[in-house]
């Protein structure tokens, strides 16, 4: 497994995506590379680029990601000999975690105040003059203000303080609020596993860049990572695969792979995310991408579709044929898993239930599946919709909202209100899928594969690290669409699928604040543009 230090590069770079999900609107129009989805409307490039933040005359650009809604530059900088604070207790801990040791004082350099600044739940006002004052209507807003301060603070290299404790920060007034509610990142831990410490490191970096939804892809064909007490084989058998694919070949590495989370580890990650105001959105992918579950309990699959039924955890990648049977036994299994997920992720209002790339090949050979289709007078492809509707209605009864991939729109016509559709299939059309979701009363989150999949090559020669496919230049990421027909767009999400280990990319590390350190890495250039370094 990659080390924590090695993962630092990809975690930091992925968090830069929040610059693109638009923390607040600007109105400058900038011509960028045309979108792959012609019907998608405006892009992030039009929404977010060239804020006044980067245009202050005769001033060094401020390094803030994402760029704030408004910035008023003042003359000079404030020197801070030590971090004295007057703030709610939770925010004192935040300052200590992200900046360093603090001393409580009524006459503090850092003053955090709860006050209605008319910028919503997450908005804040930062005023740096002779003090650093953050005001917000909630502690959540104050937290975002601290994240902005964290990016602005610099150690004073000219200080004679032997303890090195003198800081400086530009004198500035910033008003900030989010333009998009859902500012997310997905991490696939099925194809390759990430230890809790690495997940927490990712969450911490997400928080620094004001991202607020962590989509945790916990189950897939290649491994089940989430414990369910009623079904112990999901971990005993489903978390283990005999081998992993070897590069872009049909060969495997012949190395056993066996990883999963304990309930205590998941609770620890959830608690850490909550402290950072990040909602965890767990995913149980169904009815497709279920080979690991079926390997654990073969009777959940279409065992009557083959004379030789010996399913194993997948040792290859891609869209595979194994699907859960539409039988009552399998439907009850999905409900049991979702109930357990709702119990453990008790503060998560959303639970993702997949619904993508569902094959009908086994159903077409299964007498049980054919009989269920006949009884319900539906085609085989709509068995998926039936299972998703039952799962999402079960979540509704648990006072949770389901999230589905947009493939579900092709088979499920009666998902409950509150279900969110995550649109990834640009090749179908963002506008088309958005209109379809809107007609059924569903809001959407945009996760467009041509713009927001971070497992693709970032250099045209494909030389820097392994990837799933394709070339995604920086200009295309900046051109990520922000509209999908008539749909209500909650926000945007980046995806890190983990089929490819991407070792060379991970080994880049982050050891310097100089952009030239990453000049050869296309992915890392997301941290820099013609405006110069965005992260110090």
Secondary structure, DSSP 8 states (H G I E B T S, - for coil): ---HHHHHHHHHHHHTHHHHS-SS-----------S-TTS--BHHHHHSS-GGG--TTS-----SS--SEEEEEEEEEEESS-EEE--HHHHHHHHHHT---EE-TT-SEEEEE---SSTTT-EEEEESSSEEEEESSHHHHHHHHHHHHHH-EE-TT---TT---EEEEEEEEEE--S-SEEEEEEE-SSS---HHHHHHHHHHHHHTT--EEEEE-EETTEE-S--TT-THHHHTTTEES--B-SSSS-B----EE----HHHHHHHHHHHHHTT-EEEEEEEESSS-HHHHHH-GGGB-GGG-SS------SS-S--S--B--SHHHHHHHHHHHHHHHHHTTT-SEEEEE--S---TTGGG-HHHHHHHHHTT--THHHHHHHHHHHHHHHHHTT-EEEEEGGGGGT-S---TT-EEEE--TTT-HHHHHHHHHHTT--EEE--HHHHBTTSBSSTT--SS--SS-B--HHHHHT-B---TT--EEEEEEEE--SS--HHHHTT----S-GGGGTT-TGGGGGEETTEES--
